[in-house]
């Protein structure tokens, strides 16, 4: 019996040892499986992370591509009503229009295919309600002037230019070419209820120009915000043989030469509150007439000499330093400018003697104050004065009665800029302009016309509402 018990114990012990060994083997096998699963899982996670990185990289490329590879469009649609009144105080003759209705549409474009390179464009339709479709009666009417005068329903290129910005060492430099944003420039933008000003000083340049530009920034070693733009362009192509002649596009050897211009402009100082801008423009072969010839129309497009125009303009955006909200939102500005027309031998400019010269001057002051009625509305007041021979490049319309900036006499203006119904996308204006012409009005750079003593007055009441987005 005792022997049987001993054998049984031995058997049980052996079985226990075997079971323990088997369990350990199972545990080891499970550990190996877990480790293998972990390795497999780690590989899968690594592959997934790699795929996620690749996907993110691809998405980033797509976003960058989408950010650059597109054109952003904008709209500026204005509808206006003008009431016009003219009077010759010497003869008593009058003329008026109680309701000149116009619509102007700007389709703006902007793109940037890469850092430092941008394109800007603006297509324009500017039409009178009920007017003729095409306006080609005026031989002096230029393609670049069409979008600044209320004429017809033809869409024209008002602006189209690219700008490339880079640096040579530590010197920033920008280059541009095309039809430039040269209307409603510095100071003139306020009376059009536009926040951003065009490139030149409106006091002497308020017309579209086709030109090339180089800009150099001086702010790192001169005054804050200072820079200079060097511009060269063409205003008149001269007499060119027709496209179906035997010598297409060649000059026809007449005295109606090409009219080119060179401009130097920029900021002398700009710290955000105080801004001083300057501009000098030189016109080659400006138009006048022969000194000894009568004045038929054909003689008014002769290359008669040169013209120089210059301006210095100042703006204060906010009076003082946080004295009051009213003064913080007040804008004051002043500008002085001059023109000098120098005829070459055998020709006259602005009625000068043969080969002589004529100079003129102008000054312009203005103020904008909060209207105290609306949230962003402002009341504006401006005064312009020009001498007898003051003749700037202002073909662009700044009033329906002609350019008040180019007045040879005095111009007074008041306007209210506001957002209709308080909607920022509906900038609107009510404006009154009174002009006293003491000498022949300067509708554009008419070097062939002698400014004679006159007594003409004109008035313009304008109301417009626009949609800008």
SVG drawing of the C-alpha trace seen along z (x, -y; Angstrom):
<svg xmlns="http://www.w3.org/2000/svg" viewBox="-33 -141 58 143">
<polyline fill="none" stroke="black" stroke-width="0.4" points="0.0,0.0 2.8,-2.3 4.5,-1.6 1.4,-2.4 1.1,-5.8 4.8,-6.6 4.3,-5.8 1.2,-7.9 3.1,-10.9 5.9,-10.5 3.4,-10.4 1.6,-13.5 4.9,-15.4 6.1,-14.4 2.8,-15.6 3.1,-18.9 6.6,-19.4 5.4,-18.6 2.4,-20.9 4.7,-23.7 7.1,-23.2 4.2,-23.2 2.7,-26.4 6.1,-28.2 6.4,-27.1 2.9,-28.4 3.8,-31.7 7.0,-31.9 5.1,-31.2 2.5,-33.9 5.3,-36.3 6.9,-35.5 3.5,-36.0 3.0,-39.3 6.4,-40.5 5.8,-39.5 2.4,-41.3 4.1,-44.4 6.7,-44.4 4.1,-44.0 2.0,-46.7 5.0,-49.0 5.7,-48.5 2.1,-49.2 2.1,-52.4 5.4,-53.5 3.9,-53.0 0.7,-54.8 2.7,-57.7 4.8,-57.8 1.6,-57.9 0.2,-60.6 3.3,-62.7 3.2,-62.1 -0.5,-63.1 0.1,-66.2 3.0,-67.1 0.8,-66.7 -2.0,-68.7 0.5,-71.5 1.6,-71.5 -2.1,-71.7 -2.8,-74.5 0.2,-76.5 -0.7,-75.8 -4.2,-76.9 -3.1,-80.0 -0.9,-81.1 -2.4,-79.6 -5.6,-81.7 -6.9,-85.1 -8.8,-87.0 -11.6,-89.1 -13.2,-92.2 -16.1,-94.5 -16.5,-98.3 -19.8,-99.3 -20.9,-103.0 -24.1,-104.7 -24.2,-108.5 -26.4,-111.4 -24.9,-114.8 -26.5,-118.2 -24.4,-120.6 -24.6,-124.3 -22.3,-126.6 -22.4,-130.4 -20.3,-132.9 -20.5,-136.0 -19.3,-138.2 -21.9,-137.2 -24.6,-135.8 -24.7,-132.6 -25.6,-129.5 -25.8,-125.8 -27.0,-123.1 -28.0,-119.5 -30.4,-118.7 -29.8,-114.9 -26.7,-113.4 -26.9,-109.7 -23.9,-107.4 -22.8,-103.9 -19.2,-102.8 -18.1,-99.2 -14.6,-98.2 -13.7,-94.5 -10.5,-94.2 -8.0,-91.3 -5.0,-90.2 -2.8,-87.2 0.5,-86.1 2.0,-83.0 5.1,-83.2 6.5,-85.2 7.5,-88.7 5.6,-88.6 2.1,-90.0 -0.2,-91.0 -3.0,-93.6 -5.6,-94.6 -8.7,-96.6 -11.3,-96.5 -13.6,-99.4 -17.0,-100.3 -18.0,-103.9 -21.3,-104.9 -24.0,-107.5 -27.6,-106.3 -29.2,-106.7 -26.0,-107.8 -24.7,-106.7 -22.8,-103.4 -19.5,-104.7 -17.7,-108.0 -15.1,-108.6 -16.0,-112.2 -13.0,-113.6 -9.8,-112.9 -7.8,-113.6 -9.6,-110.8 -7.0,-108.2 -7.5,-104.5 -6.1,-105.1 -8.5,-108.0 -11.6,-106.0 -12.2,-104.5 -12.0,-107.8 -14.6,-109.6 -18.3,-108.7 -18.6,-107.7 -20.0,-104.3 -20.5,-100.7 -17.2,-99.4 -15.0,-97.6 -11.5,-98.9 -8.3,-98.2 -7.8,-100.8 -5.0,-99.1 -2.8,-96.1 0.7,-95.7 2.9,-93.3 5.3,-94.0 8.4,-92.0 10.0,-92.6 13.4,-91.3 16.6,-92.5 20.1,-93.2 22.2,-92.5 20.3,-94.5 18.7,-96.9 15.0,-96.2 14.0,-96.8 10.8,-96.5 10.2,-96.5 7.0,-96.9 5.6,-97.4 2.2,-98.0 -0.7,-100.4 -0.3,-101.8 -2.7,-102.8 -2.2,-106.5 -5.7,-108.0 -7.2,-109.1 -3.7,-109.3 -2.4,-110.8 -5.0,-113.2 -7.6,-112.8 -8.7,-109.5 -10.6,-111.1 -12.9,-113.1 -13.8,-109.8 -14.4,-108.0 -11.6,-105.6 -9.4,-104.5 -6.4,-103.5 -4.7,-106.1 -3.2,-105.5 0.6,-105.7 1.3,-109.3 0.5,-112.7 -2.9,-113.6 -2.0,-117.3 0.0,-117.0 -0.8,-113.4 -4.4,-112.1 -4.6,-110.1 -3.8,-106.5 -0.2,-106.0 1.6,-103.1 5.0,-102.9 7.8,-100.9 8.9,-101.5 11.7,-100.8 11.3,-101.4 14.1,-101.7 13.4,-101.7 15.5,-104.1 13.9,-103.7 16.8,-101.5 19.3,-104.4 17.2,-107.6 14.0,-108.8 11.3,-106.4 9.1,-105.2 11.1,-106.9 11.4,-105.5 11.7,-106.6 10.0,-105.4 11.6,-105.9 9.0,-105.8 9.4,-106.0 6.4,-105.8 4.6,-106.9 1.5,-109.1 1.3,-109.5 2.6,-107.2 3.1,-110.0 2.2,-109.7 2.4,-106.0 1.6,-104.6 -1.6,-102.5 -1.6,-98.7 -2.4,-98.2 0.3,-100.5 3.5,-99.2 5.4,-100.3 3.0,-99.4 3.7,-101.0 6.6,-103.0 6.8,-106.7 5.5,-108.8 8.3,-111.5 5.9,-114.2 6.5,-116.6 3.9,-114.8 6.5,-113.0 6.2,-110.4 5.5,-111.9 7.4,-110.1 7.7,-111.1 10.0,-110.4 8.7,-110.7 10.4,-110.6 8.1,-110.3 8.0,-108.8 7.7,-109.3 10.2,-111.6 8.8,-110.6 5.9,-108.4 5.4,-107.2 1.7,-106.4 0.5,-109.8 2.7,-112.2 3.3,-111.6 5.3,-113.8 5.3,-112.9 7.1,-114.5 6.9,-114.1 8.7,-115.6 7.6,-114.8 9.3,-115.6 7.4,-115.4 9.3,-115.1 7.9,-116.5 4.8,-118.0 2.1,-119.3 1.8,-122.9 1.8,-124.7 4.0,-126.4 4.8,-130.0 4.3,-131.5 1.3,-129.4 -2.3,-130.1 -4.2,-127.8 -5.9,-125.1 -6.7,-121.9 -3.9,-120.0 -1.3,-122.2 -2.4,-121.4 -0.5,-118.1 2.9,-119.3 6.0,-118.4 6.7,-121.8 9.0,-121.4 9.2,-120.1 7.2,-120.4 8.2,-119.9 5.7,-119.4 6.5,-119.2 4.6,-118.8 5.1,-118.5 2.2,-117.1 1.7,-116.6 -0.9,-114.7 -1.6,-114.4 -3.7,-111.4 -4.8,-112.2 -4.2,-115.5 -2.0,-115.3 -1.5,-112.1 -4.8,-110.7 -6.1,-114.1 -9.6,-113.0 -11.4,-110.5 -12.5,-113.4 -9.0,-114.7 -7.6,-111.1 -10.0,-110.6 -9.4,-114.0 -7.2,-114.3 -5.5,-117.5 -3.6,-117.9 -1.9,-120.5 -0.1,-120.5 1.9,-122.9 2.7,-122.3 4.0,-124.0 4.3,-123.5 6.9,-124.9 6.3,-124.6 9.4,-125.4 8.8,-125.7 11.6,-124.9 12.5,-127.4 9.8,-127.8 7.0,-126.7 4.9,-128.1 3.4,-126.6 0.5,-128.1 0.7,-131.2 4.4,-131.9 6.6,-133.8 8.5,-131.6 10.9,-129.4 9.7,-130.9 8.4,-129.4 5.4,-129.7 5.2,-128.7 2.2,-128.2 1.5,-127.2 -1.2,-125.8 -2.0,-125.1 -4.5,-122.7 -5.7,-122.3 -8.2,-120.1 -9.7,-118.6 -11.8,-115.6 -13.5,-115.3 -15.9,-112.7 -19.5,-113.5 -20.7,-112.7 -23.7,-111.0 -22.5,-107.7 -19.9,-105.2 -17.3,-105.7 -18.7,-108.8 -16.6,-111.9 -17.2,-115.4 -14.6,-116.8 -13.7,-120.3 -11.2,-121.3 -9.9,-124.4 -7.8,-124.7 -6.2,-127.7 -4.3,-127.8 -2.6,-130.6 -3.0,-131.5 -0.5,-129.0 -1.1,-126.2 -1.4,-123.0 -1.1,-119.7 -1.6,-116.2 -5.2,-115.7 -7.1,-114.1 -8.9,-111.8 -12.3,-113.1 -12.3,-114.5 -15.6,-116.3 -18.3,-116.1 -17.6,-119.8 -14.0,-119.1 -10.8,-118.9 -11.1,-121.1 -7.5,-120.3 -6.4,-122.0 -8.5,-125.1 -7.0,-128.4 -8.8,-130.3 -10.5,-129.0 -12.4,-125.8 -14.4,-125.1 -15.7,-121.7 -17.6,-120.0 -18.6,-116.4 -20.0,-113.8 -18.6,-110.3 -20.7,-107.6 -21.7,-103.9 -25.3,-103.5 -27.4,-101.9 -24.1,-101.4 -23.0,-98.7 -19.2,-98.9 -19.7,-97.4 -21.9,-100.4 -19.6,-103.4 -21.5,-106.5 -21.1,-110.2 -22.9,-113.6 -20.7,-116.3 -20.9,-119.9 -18.2,-121.6 -18.0,-125.3 -15.4,-126.5 -14.4,-130.0 -12.4,-130.1 -10.3,-133.2 -8.6,-131.9 -9.4,-129.5 -10.2,-126.1 -7.5,-123.4 -9.5,-120.3 -6.2,-118.4 -2.6,-119.2 -3.6,-121.7 -0.2,-123.3 -1.5,-124.7 -4.2,-126.8 -3.3,-130.2 -5.0,-130.8 -7.1,-134.0 -8.8,-136.0 -12.4,-134.7 -15.1,-134.9 -16.7,-131.4 -18.4,-129.7 -19.5,-126.1 -21.2,-124.1 -21.7,-120.3 -23.8,-118.5 -23.1,-114.8 -24.6,-111.9 -23.4,-108.3 -23.8,-104.9 -21.3,-102.1 -20.9,-98.5 -17.3,-97.4 -16.2,-93.9"/>
</svg>
